[in-house]
Amino acid sequence: MHRLTGGIIQFGLLKGYALHSEATWHSNDIGSQLLGLYEQEVCALLWHLRERRDLLIDLGAADGFYGLGLVAAGGYARSLCFEIDPASRAALGHRRDGLGLADRVEILGDAKGDLPPLIRNQALDLSRAVVLCDIEGAEFDLFTDELLAQLAPACLIIENHDFDRASGCPRATDLVRRAARHFHVAEIHPGPRALHRIPLIASWNDNDRALLLSEGRLSLASWIVLSPSPVNR
């Protein structure tokens, strides 16, 4: 798919954005990203939120699909990209500089260590911020009651990595309980994909199309969406 598209996203939120040629994180996502199929529900929400918010705080930025892509595509004015892996952080910086975004994209390290003091010590206008979080299960420790209270003016989209569905996802349930003190809480799930609109894969067999869409998740994906309660708007 990278060869067929020249690495340029063909549809959706980031249409026209060139993916980094050397992925350091989940290279199996590249096919669905290039066709605008990747996390469509999250993309739609990010695009809607950009109407009133222009700062993206990307926790777990990885290759910068969102943290770089949304700034390069004009969706957000600037971003703060948190990435714990040094190799991914170095690749992010190289890619950012190549795109000419050094003055609009800041790259930081561990969200748990760097985010709370940054929120306390910098004059960020969180009423204009969207926090996007994909940190592989560390979200349940990161979002303490204190940090959630500090982030109350922002909108948060948190990927849920609690796959213990047999026990009712206790870690996610606890996070939702804490968040409900400060936010309106909702949840989104993946929906169907309109594959008939994509000529590039019209001749593929069903198995290949299914593999293209697979992100290798351990369970059905979901995202916890936190919107400011009326008192914090």
N, C-alpha and C positions, 0 to 999 in steps of 0.2 A: 504493500500500500504506500509505503514511503517512496518507492521508486515510481509508482503510478502518478503520484501527486506532486512529486518533487519536494516533498516535505512541507507543502503549503496546506493549511487547513482550508477545506473546501466549502464548508457550511457552518452555520450557527454563530455563536457568540464571538468567536475569534477568527472568523473567516478572513483569509488573507495573511494570517500570522504564520511565520515560518518556525516550525519546531526545531529545537536544538538538535543537531545531528548526532550528538553523543549523550544519550539518556543515562543518567546515573540512578534512576529510580523507576521500576516497573515499565520496562520497555514494551511489555505486552499491551500496554494501554495505547500505544501510539496509533495503531490502526483506527480505533474508535475515535480518538482525538482528531485525527486528520479528516474524518467524515462528519465531525460535529455531533457525534453520538454519545460522547463521553459525559456522564453525569449531567444529562440535559436538564433535569429538574433543578439542580444546583445552579447551572448556568442561567436558566430562566429567572431564578430568584435574584442572582447577582445583577443581572441586566435591569431588572425592575428596581432594585435598591439604588442603582447608580443615579437615578433621577434626583435624589435628595442627598446622596452621600458620595464623597469623592476620595476617601481614604480607605484603602484595603489593607487590613492587617492579616497577613497570611501566615498561619501557624502550621509548620510542616510544609514549607514551600517546595521542597524537592527540586525538580527541574525548572520550576518557575512557570508552569503552565498557566496558573492564575496570576501569581504575583508579578511576573513580567508581562505575560500576555495581555492582561486586562489594561495595563498602563500603556503598552505599545499600541494596542488597538483603540485607545481613546476612551475606554469605559470608565477608568478611574484616573484621577490626576496624579496620584502617587501611591506607593505601597511600602509597607514595612514587611520584609520577608524573614521569618524565623526558620532556621534549618539547623538541626543538631549535627548532621553528618558533615565532616570537614570536606570530603570530596565533592558532595553536592553543593556546599557553600562556595567552594572555589569555582565550580562550573557556573553557578548562578552569577558570581561576580564577573566572570569572563563574558558570559552572555549579555549581562546587563550593560557592560561597558561597550560591547560590540553594537548594541542597539542604541547607544547614545542616551541611556537613561540613568546615568550615574547621579544626576541631581534630583531624580524623582523616585528612585528605588533604593531603600536602605536595607542592607543585609545584616542580620543579627544571628545569634547562636541559639542556644537552648531556650525555648519559650518559658519553661518553668523558672529558669534562673533570670532571664533577661526581661520578660514582659512585666512582671509586677513592679520592679523599680522604674521601668520606663513609663508606666502609667502614672506612677506617683510623682516622678521628677520632671516630666516634660509636659508642656502645655498643649497636649493633644486635644483637639475638639472632637470628643467621642460621639457627639451628636451627628457628626458627619462621617462616622467610621462604620465599616462592615468588618467583622472579625470572622475569618474562614479558618476552621480548625480541622486538620487531618493529621493526628499525631499518634496513630496506631495504639490507642488504648490509654495513653498518658493523660488524656483529657479528664479522666475521672479524678486524678490527683491535682491537676493544674487548676481546675475551676473550683477553688474554695469559695466559701460564702463571702469572704473579704474581697476576693478578686471579682466575683460576680457583681458585688455592690459597686465596685469602682467602674466596672464596664457597663453599668446600667443604661447610660444614654446610647450605647452602640447597638447595632443589630449583630447577632451571632448565628453562624451556621456551623454546627459541630457534627462531624461524622461520628456515628455511634459504633464503637468497636466492642460493645458487650454482646457476645454471641451466645451467651448462656440463656437461651430462650426457654429451655426446659424449667429453669428456676425463675423465670419471669424477668430476666435481665436486671438483676439487683443493682449493679453499679450504675446503669443508665437510669433506673428508677430513682436512685438516690440523687443523681445529678439533677434530674428534672425537679425533684422536691426542693433542692436548694435554689435552683434557678427560678422557680415559681414565686419566690419571695420578692424578686426584682423585675421579672419579665413576664410577658405573655408567652406561653410555651406551645409549640406545635411540632409536628413531625412530618417529614416527607419521605416518600419511597420511590424507587424507580418505576417508571411507567413503560408503556409500549413504545417501540421505535418505528417510525414510518420508513422502512427500508425500501419500499417501492419507489421512493423519490430519488434514489441514489443510483444512477445508471452504472457507475463503476462496479457495483456488486450484483447487478441484475442477473448475470449469467453464472454466478457462483452457486454451488449447491448449499442446501440448508445447513449442513454441518460446518462448512467453512464460514458462513455468515454468523452462525452461533458462536464459533470460536473468536471471530472478530469482535463480537460484543462482550465476550467474557473478560472480566477483570480479575478473575481468580479469587473472588471473595470466599470467605469461609461460611458465610450465611447471607441471607437477603439484606441488601444495604438499606440503611436509613440514616437520616440526618435530623438532629434536634435543632429546631429553629427558635431562637429567642429574640423577641421583639420588645422594645421598650414599653413598659406599662404606661398608662396615661400620665402618671405623676412624673415620669422620667423623660417624656417627650419634649 
